[in-house]
Amino acid sequence: MLGISFRVGSAEAAPGRVGAREEDSGTGPHRGGLEQGKSGRPSGVGMGAGTEGRDPEEGPEGQGRGDPSLLLAITVIGLTVLMLALKTKNSRRRKVVTLQDPETKYPLPLIEKEQINHNTRRFRFGLPSTAHVLGIPVGNHVHFLAKIDDDLVIRAYTPVSSDDDQGFVDFIIKIYFKNVHPKYPEGGKMTQYLENMKIGDTMLFRGPTGCLVYHGLGNFAVRPDLKSEPEKKRVRHLGMIAGGTGITPMLQLIRNITKNPRDKTEMALIFANQTEEDILARVELEEITKTHSDQFKLWYTLDRPPSGWRYDSGLITANMVKEYLPPPGEATLILVCGPPLMIQLVVHPNLEKLGYSKDMIFTY
């Protein structure tokens, strides 16, 4: 026996599916192969017993430094280690897109459900493998499809997790219960269906879809409708008006912009809710105002504010928009998402009154 030992790094191949598209995620390289000590000897090569006093380059049992069999063994094992390291690097960089065809329905299991407040939940759905991402551009959304009381119900939702997240996707969704709102005594069909889902139950996903895509560094592609060609828009000042769970597409954008130090797009958000308890992602939003104080501004308004509330109360007004959002301009875009009545009766009239043209406003 030569007494030679080598340390070979493990390599894990990321799982995938036949026909799935793979995308390079840009993760850092994984260094593998033989480590060498100061003498030039691979660090995993043992000296063997009884070698004291010998030439440090001589192998055990009196083999010379030029022994062909030893050199061949080292070369073969070194190449094997290198190939395994490269395989590991590539597998860790591999991402597989789940939503490969926007017209196909993909069943995904519910793997977590968290109660955020009295009527809002976080739903986490599992992707086909830990290598999978959902595959949704920033600004797009997906559709949930479910057969409820013999009717096919379809609703659009925007993930709050990043499309860099592998193996899962998160949604924050408000549940519209029965007999709560007098105008909607039956509540929401899809949200009550989601509320009653058990861990392991599946939901059909379809998408991605949407008329807005953010390509980063202030570059948007906007379509008036799904049949139109996208128009490029360069934005330096991004205003956002959100009501309730209408915060989800805004949160998707805010996270994407602030995680890129090269993206200098300035953002301002007016976030309307009924009560202070209803403010979703409040801790995260207020933390971003601290870490990106020169880039992100935040203002709230509540229908029923608590005593000592330091922000606004009531409906969003023209003065509120004028004070807290960027003014009209070629490099300005105002994004709007929330209850239809809020948008139609309050937000759009105030934006038009202040001189924002149609190409400066995008409504989800």
N, C-alpha and C positions, 0 to 999 in steps of 0.2 A: 504493500500500500504506500502511496506517495504522501499521504497526509495533507492533501490539498482540499481546501473548502472554499466555496464561493457563496456570496450573498446575492440572491437574485430577487429583484423587486417584483411584487405581484402585479398582475395586469387584469383589470376588470373590463369586460366588454359591455357597453351599454346596450340594454335590450332594445329591440325595435320590431317593426312589423313589416311584412312583405308588402312592397308597393308604397311604403311611406316615404315622404320626402325628408331628406336629412339636411340640416343647416348647420353651418359653422358658427359656434357661439362666441369664438374669440377668447376662450379661456387660456390662461397662461400655460407654458410648456411644463411637462413633467420630466425631470432629469433622471435618467437611469443609467445602467452600465456599471463597470467596475470602478471602484474608488482606488486611487493610488496614494501611497504614503510617500514620505520624503525620499525614500531610496529608489522610487520608481517602481517598486513591487506592488502589484494589486493588493489592496489592504485585506482582501479575503483569503490570501494565500498563506497557509500556516507554515512555519519553519520546520515543523516535525521535531521528533525527539533526538537528542544527542547531536545537535548542530552547532553547539557553542564552539567558537574559535575558527569556524570555517569562513570562507569568502561569503559575504551576505548574498551574493548573486548566484551561488551554487545551490542547486536543489538538494533535497534530502537524499540519503543513501548514496552520496557521492556522485549524483548526476551533474554533468557540466552545464554551463549556462547556455550552450547552444544545442541542447538535446531536442531533436525535431519533434518527437512525440509530445513533449511537454508544451512546446510552442504551439503545436497544432491544437492541443486540448484547450489552451488558453484562448486561442483565436476563435475556435468554434463556440466555446461558452460565451466569450465576449460578444460575438455576433448575435447569439441567441438572446442575451440580456438586452442588447440594443433593440432588437426587433420587438421584444416584449414591452420595452419602455415606450417605443413609438406607438405600439398598439394601444397601450394604456392612455397615452396622450390623446390619440385620435378618438378613443371611446369616450373620454371625459369631455371632449369638445363637441361631441355629436349631440344634436338635438333633433327630435323627430316631431313633425307638426301633426297635430290631431285633426284639425279642420282642414283637410286637403281639398275638399270639394264643397263649395258653398251651398250646393243643392242637396247634398247627402245629409241624412239624419244620423247622428252619432249618439248612441246610448252611453251615458256616463253615470257612475254610481255616486250617491251621496255618501261621503266618508266622515264628515263632521258637521255639526250644527251648533251654533253658539247664540245665546240670547244676549243681544246688545242692550235693548231696553224693552219696555212693555209691549211694543209692537214691531220691533225690528230685529232681524236675525242675520247672522253671517252663515252662509251655506258654502261648504267646501265640497267640490266634486273631484273625484279621482280621474286621472288621465290613464290611458292604456298601459303606460309603464313609467318608471322613474326617469326615463330619458325623454319623455314627451313634454312638449309645451302645447298650449291651446292653439296658438298660431293666429293671433288676432292683431292687426295693426293698431297703433295708438290712435284713438278717435273712433274706431269701429265698435260694434256691439255684436251680440249673438241673439238668437231666438231660442226660447224654450218652447217645446211642443208637448202637450199632454192631452189624452182623451179623458174628458171630465163630463160625467152625466151624458154620455153618448155624443158629446160635442168635441171637436178638435179645437183646443184653446192654444193660441200662440201669443207670446209676450216677448218684448225685447228687453235685454238687460246688459249692462256694461260691467265687466269684471273689475274688481278693485285690486286684485293681485297683478303682479307684473307678468308680461309674457316671457320674461326670463326665468320665471319659476317653473321648475320641472316636476311633473308628477301630479299636480293639482291646480285648481283654479278656484278663486274665492269671489263670492258675490255678497253684497249687503242689500237686503230687500226688506221693505216695509210690508207687514201683513195687514191687509184690509179685512177685518173681521166682520161678521154679520151683526146687524142691529147696532152699529156704532154711528155711522153717518146717515142721517135721515134721507138724504138723496140716493143713497146706495144701500138699502136695507139688506141685500143679499151679500154685500161685501165683494171682495175680489176673488174670482174663481181660481186663478193661477196661484195667487199668494196663499190662499187657504189650502190649496193642494200641496204646496211646498211645506207649509206648516205641519201637515199631517204625514209627510214623508218620513220613513224610517231609515236608519243607517243601512246602506246596502241597496235601497231602492234606486232605480235608475230614472234619469230624465233625458229626453231626446234633445240634443243640441243641433242647431243648424246655423251656418254662417262661415266666415264673418261677413258682415254687411254694414252699410252706412255710407253717408255722403261726405264724410270728413276723415282725412288721414293726416296725422302729424308725422313729418319725416325728420324732425329735429332741427335745431338751430334756427327756429322761427319759420320754417318752411312748411306750409300747409297745402294740401290739395283738397279743394272744395267743389262739390257738385250741387247744383240746385235741386236735382232729383236723381234717382238711381239710373235713369236712362241717359243722363247727360254725361258729357266728357268732363273730367275734373279740370278745374282751373287752378293754376298755381297762385298762391298768395304769400308774400313775404311779410311777416308780422314782427313788429318790435314791441308792441303794446297789446297785451291780451287781457281783456276784461271778461269776467265770468259772473253770471247771475244764476244762482241755484236755489231751488226750493225743495226741502225735504231730501228724499233719496235721489233727487236730481243732482246731488253732489257727486255721484259715482263717476260720470264721465269727466268731470272737472278734476277729481282726485287722480284719475288715471293720467291726465295731462300734467298736473302739478308735479307728481312723482317723477314722470319721465323727464321733465325739463330740469328739475332741481338736482337730479342725480348726475347730470352731465355738466361739469364745470365750464365747458366751452359754450354752453347754451346760455345766452344773456337775455333771453326774452323776459320782459317785465310783465308781471301778472298782478291782477287785483280781483278780489272775489267779494261779492255781496251774497251772503248766505241767509236765506229766509226760512224760519221754522215757526211752529206753533208755540212750543215751550222750550225752555233751556234744556230739558231732558232729551228733546228730540234732535239736538245738534249732533250729527254723526261725525265721527273722525275728528272731534274737537281737539283732543290732545295732540294728534299728529299735525293738524293744520296750524295750531298755535305754536308748536315747536318749529315748524317751517318758517313762521314769521320771525323767529329769533335767529335761526341758522342762515336764513336768506333774507334778512331785513331790507336789503337794498333791491330785492327782486320780487318779493311777494308781500302784498298787503291784503288784510282780511277785515271784513266788517259784517256784523250780524244785525238782523232785525227779527223780532219775535212778535207773534200775535198776542201772547199773554206773558209779558216779561215779569220776572220776580222783582221784589223790592230792591232798589239799589242797582238795577241793571244799567250798565254804563254805555251800552250800544243803543241802536234805534229800536223803535217798536212800531207795529202796524205794517201796512202795505209798503212795498218799495215805491218810492216817489222819484220824480224827476230830479229834485234837489239831491237826493241820496246818490243817484247815478252820476250826477254832475260832480259831486264832491269826492266820490270814492273810486270811480272808474276812469279809464283814460278817455280823453276827448275824441271826437270824430277825427279821422285822418286816414290817409292811404295805408299807413302801416299799423292801423288799429283793427282788431277783430273782437267782437263781443259774442260770447257763447252763452246760450240760454238753455236751461233744462229744469223742468219742474212741472207742477200741476197745470193742465191746459188752461183753466180759468185764470190763473195767475199770469200766464204768458199772454193770453189773448186780451185780457181786460186791463192789465196793469203794465207789464213789462214792455211789450211792443209799442203801445201808444206813447209811453214815456221816452223810449229810444228815438222814435220818429220825431217827437216834439223837440228833442235836443239836437237833431240834425244828423243822426246816424243813417246812412243810406243802406239799402238792402244788401249790398255787397260787403258791408261792415258787420252784418249780423248773421249768425248761424244758430238755428234752433234745432235741438235734438228731437 
